[in-house]
Structures are given as C-alpha cells and as structure tokens.
Amino acid sequence: IKIFLTISGKLDVHNGGCGMNRRILVTGANGFIGSRVIRKLISENDVPIILKRSGSDMSKIKNVSTELTYYDVDITPIEEIFAMEKIDAIINLATYYRKHNSYCDIVKMIETNVEFPTKLMELCVKNEVPLFITAGSYFQYDINSVHFNENTPLIARDLYAATKNALQTIMDYYSSINGLTTLDLLLFTPYGEMDHEEKLIPYLIKQALRKESVKLSYGFQKLNLVYIEDVAMAFVKALDVTEINTQRNLRIILANKQSYSIREIVTIVEDLLDNHIDVKWASLEMDVIDRNFDLKIDTELSDKILGWHPEIDIYEGLRRTIKYYSGDTNEH
C-alpha cells in the first residue's frame, strides 16, 4: 500500500513538484537517525520514499512539512515497490539492537540486520539502483584497538556487531561481483534531540533537569560524540559518492577529532545548566564493550571522500539537546 501523508494528516495524491531531485528509498525512517535523515533529505530537495511496517510509530516525523511517501513492507512486496518507483539510491537505517540479547532475539536480529538489507541489495542490482548506504558501528571493530581507521580488523564485540559484520561481507560480494556501490558509514556515539531514552546523554540531561541523582560508572571511559544534525548531513553527502569516487565498496568513519570522558561530559552539562549534578560514581558496572579510555580516530577519509566533518561542537550540541528536554522544542 502506497500512502501520501501531508502535514495536516490528510491523505493526498502526489503529483510531483518543482525542484525535486533524487528519489531515495529510506528504511528506519522512524528512528533517531532516520527521522533526521528524512528532514535533511527534504531540506536538500531530495524525495524520501519510506519503507516501514504497518504498525510502525512514525511520530518522530509527524511534523515534517511536506508530503511523504510510505510503503508498508508487510503488505506490499518490496519487489513491487522497486517496480513502481524510480529509485536513485537506498539509505538503510532499519536495525534491530539489544544491548543484552537473548535466544529469542536471534531470528529478528538476523532478519532485520542481514536478510532484509541483502534483499534490498539484490533488488538494487536487478533494478539498476547504483548506490546502497547503511550505518555501521565501532562495536564491529577489534576491542583491543586504540587507533581506529577504516582498516582496523573487524572483530565483533556483540551479536549485533556480528550481524553488521556479516552484512559487510555481503556488501563486499555485491560491490565486487555485481558492481553495486556500497557504503558503510561507521558511527561512534550520535546524540541529540529525540534520542533513545536509555542512552547516556538523554538520561544524564533528564535526571539533571529533574535535580535527581545520576548513577554512572567510574566515568573515565571516553565517548566520541557526533551531533545528530551532523550525522544526518553525512548521509546526504554520501549520496554523491558515486560521482566523486570509483571504489565500489567503502567504509567511512563518522567521528569528531576529540573524544570526551563521561566525567568531562558531566562537567560540560553542569556548565550549560549552571547547576551541580549529583552523580553516584561507580554505582553502575561498566560493560566490557564500553571500556574505551583513549580513543584515537582517523577522520581523514570522511573529509576526503564526502567533504564532511562535524560542524556542531559538543557545547552547542548539548545546549540544543538540553533545550529540547527542557520542553522548548521551537528550535526543532
């Protein structure tokens, strides 16, 4: 079923329009990153075509001021969607993640993170769609690596990362044998408005705004924070990669040059709030996969190939995030 939704919430018929550019198939549009990518695509005059399930919560993009095209993949076969639409590229942001996965998560994790994007790549080849972009994670890399670049060995830190590495191998196949350009944008710690509630930044800010205590580990491990608007812009810039690069299979790290310890992040939030935060240090056990004390990240490739580097520094990004969680959302 193909649905066109206007900002008023009424169904409407899409007749095209002036100034429209590339038609980009997007999965995971209802997520933290996907919802910002949708907005960024629209601001760049590109046309997002959204794949979702019929029961998906689309509230994160309900206020987008344009018509959006949705397809429910549990109703309309994706082969038919490719036949109906002229697609210029795919941005795959659908993912299934569990920090502590169980036996019951295995099938869904493989279906979402491996099987579904593989089907998309197969349809790219059959329908001459030249570009497949997805999001990776630094959890895919060797836990003992201190210096990260695109050639760091892929040794998964958890099952989620293992499924991402499996997909990377499949992307290698489609790029080398079938000529599909594949691009894996490797993320460290995106943050910003409308993030998942259980993650560090929203938890820290919300507890601080309520003047409630914050339970954290010792806080010496470092995070490489990239503001969500910068992350979204990287995905849009990546759409030009087939015009500026001849390599078929790419991995590009999206990161800031500087990482911050959790203790440093707490101090910055305190400065922005002009208020002390009651932190119960060492009240939470630190997971093995989070034990990064000195991250050195090579960010050269993102600038060289995508012409991308983060524009929003940690102070401005956290200021915007605090404003959102304070209840003032006029800015976004």
N, C-alpha and C positions, 0 to 999 in steps of 0.2 A: 504494500500500500504506500502510495506516494502522498505526502501531506505537505501543504504550504501553509505556514503559520505566520500571520502578521503580528505586529506588536500589540494590536488590540485583542489578540487571541482568536480572531475570526479566521476561518478557513478561506483561502482565496486562491485564484488561479494565477499561476506565474506566467507572465508573457515576455520575460526577458527585460532588458533595460539598457540604457546607455551607460558607457563607462565600465561595463563588466569585463573582467579579464579571465583568468584561468578558472576552470571548474575543478575544485579539489575535493575528493572524497575523504571524509574525516570519520574515524571511529573514536570512541571515547570522548565525544564532544560534551558529555555531561559531567566530566571530571574536572578536577582542579586545573590541570594544564590545558585540557581540551577546550574548556569554556573560554579561556583566554586566547587560545589559538583561533577559535571561531571569530571572536571580536577583532583580532588583529587582521585576519584574512579579509573581513568585511571592510576594515579601515583602509586596506590596500587595494580595494576594488576587485578582490577575488571573490569567487562564488563557492561557499562551502556546501557540500552535499553530505548530509549526516546519515550515517548508518547507526541504528540503535535497536533496542528491543522494545516491544510494545509497552512493557511496564516500566520503562526507564524513567527516572526522575530527571526532568530537564529544567529544573528550577534555576540552575546556575546561568542559563542563557535565556531565561524567560523575558528579560528586558532588552534583548538585542533589538535595535531599532531598524529592522529590515525583515523582509520575508526570508524564511529559512525552509530549505527542502529537507524533509526527513523520509527515510525508508526504514520500515520495521523488518529486520532481517529474519525474525521468527515467523513472518507472514509472507514476505516477498523473497524468493530465492535470489542470492546475490548475483547469479549468472544473468538473471533478467534485469537487474539494476544496471549492470555493465552494458547490456544490450540497449537499454533505454537512454542512458546518459553518455554524453561525450566527456570523458574524464581525462584531465591533463596530468594528474598526479594523485598519490594517496599519502595521507598522513595518518598513520596507525597509532592511536593513543589508547586503544582499549587494552586493559590489562587486568589481571587478577593477582592480587598480592595478599599474602598473610605473613605477618612477622614470625608467627609460630604456627606453621602449617600442620595439619593433621592428615591422617589417611584419607579422610573424606574430601580434602581439598585437591587431591592429586588430579583427578579427572578434569575438574573445571579449570585448574591452572594450566594443564597441558592444552585443553581445548581452546582457551582464550589466548594464551601466550604463544602457542606454537601452531596448532592446527588452523585456526581462523586466519591469522596473517599469511600462512602458507597458501591457503585458498585464494587470498587476495592477490598474492604474487603470481600464482598460476593464471588468474584472470587478467592480470596486467599483461602477461606475455601474449595471451590469446587475443586480447583486445587492443594491443599496441599502446598501452599506457606506459610511458617511458620511465617513470620515477616512483619508487616506493621509499617512504621515510618512516622511521619508527623511533621510539625512545628507549634507550638502554640505561644501565645503572652502573655506578662504580662498584657495586656489590658483585659484578661479574668478574672483577679482577682479583688477582692473587692477593690474599690478605696480608702477606708479608711485604708487599710492595710499598715503599715510601714515596718513590717518584713515579707519578702516573703520566703515561702518554698513551697514544693510540696503539702502541706496540707492546704494552705491558701484557704479560700472559693472562689469558682468560681462564681463571680457576674460580668457579662459583663459590660464594660464601653461604648460600642457602638454596633451597629448591627453586624459589622464584628466579634467582640469578641463573640457575642451571637451565631453566626453560628459556631464558633470554639468550644464553649461550647456544642452546640448540637452534634457536631461530637464527642466530648469526651464521651458523654453519649452513643453514638452508638458504639464507640470503647470499652466501658465497656461491652456492650452486646456481641460483637464478641469475646472478650477475655474470658469472664466468661462462656458463653454458648457454644461457638464453639471452644474454645481452641486456638484461634489465639493470638500470642504475638503482642501486640500493644504498641507503644512507642511514646509519645508526647514530643518533645524537645522544651522547653519553652524559647523563645528568648526575650531579652530586646532590646538593640539597636545595631544591627550589622552595621558595617561601613567598608568602603574601596573603592577600585577602582571599577568603573562601577556601582556605586550605583544610585538610582533614583535621578534625578536632583533636585527635590523639597525638599529633605531631608536636615537636618541641616548641616551635615559635608560637602557634596559637595557644597552646597550654600555658606557656610562660606568661604571655600577654594577658590572657583572660584571668588567670589567677592574680596577677599583679593589679589589674583593674578592679578586681573584687576585694583587693587587700587581703588575700588569703595566702597561706604559705605554699611554697613550691617545693616539691620533692624531686631531687635530682641526684645523679651520681656524683662522683668527686668533681666532675666538670672540667677535667684537663684535656679531654679528647677534643679534637678540632673539627669544625664543620666548614665546608666551603659553600657559602650561601649565595644563591643567584635569585634575584627578584623575579617574580613570575612574568612581569611585562617583558623583561629581557629574554626570558626563556621562550615566550611566545614569538617574539621577533626573530629569534634564531630559526624557528621552524618555517616562518615565512621566507626568510632569506635563503633557506635551504632549497626552496622551490626553484631557484635559479642555478642550482649546481650542475645540471646537465649542459648549461650554456657556457660554463666557465671552467669545467673540469672534465677530463677524458677518462679518469679512473672510474670503473664500473661499481666497485664496492668500497664504500667509505665508512670509517668510524671517526667521528669528530667529538672531542670533549667540549662540553659547555661548562665553563667554570670561571671563577674570579681568580685573579693572581694571588689574592691574600685569603687565607683561612683564619677563622677565629675560634678560640676555645669557648666552650659553653660558659665559663666564668666571664670571659670578655663580653659575650653576647648579653649576659645578665646585666653587666655594668652599663652597656650601651642602652638597654631598655630602661634601666633606672635613670640614666641621664635624660632620656627623652620624656619620661614620665615625671621627672623631678621628684622622685619618691623612692624610698628604700623598699626592696623586695625581700621578704623573709624566706630565704632559701634553706631548706634542710639538706645540706650537702651530705653525700654518701648514704642517703636514705633509700636510694634505688641501686640495684646491681646493674653494672654496665655489661651489655651483651658483648660477646667476643667480636662480632662483626662491626661493632661501633668503636673499637679501640684504635682510633687513628689519632696519634698525638702530634704528628708533624707531617702534614700533607704538603708535598711539593708537586704541583700540577703543571704540566706543559700545556699552555693555552695557544700556542703559536698557530696550529692548524685551523682553528675556528676563524681567526683573523685573516689568515692567508687565503683560505678557500671560500669562506662565507662572507668575509668582510664584517664579521661580528665580534663584538666584545661587550661586556656588560656596561650599560650606561648609568644605571641606578646604583649608588653606593649603599652600604649597609645602613647608614644613618637615615637616608631618605626612604629606603625600602621599609625599614622598621617603623619609621614615622607614619607612612601611609597605612601600614598594617595595623598599627595602634589606632589610628583614626577610624579604620573600618570596624574594629572590635569595640571601639568606644560607642558605636552606634551612629556615627556620622558617615554615611555612605554616599553623600552627594558627589564626591570626587570620582566615584567609580560607578 
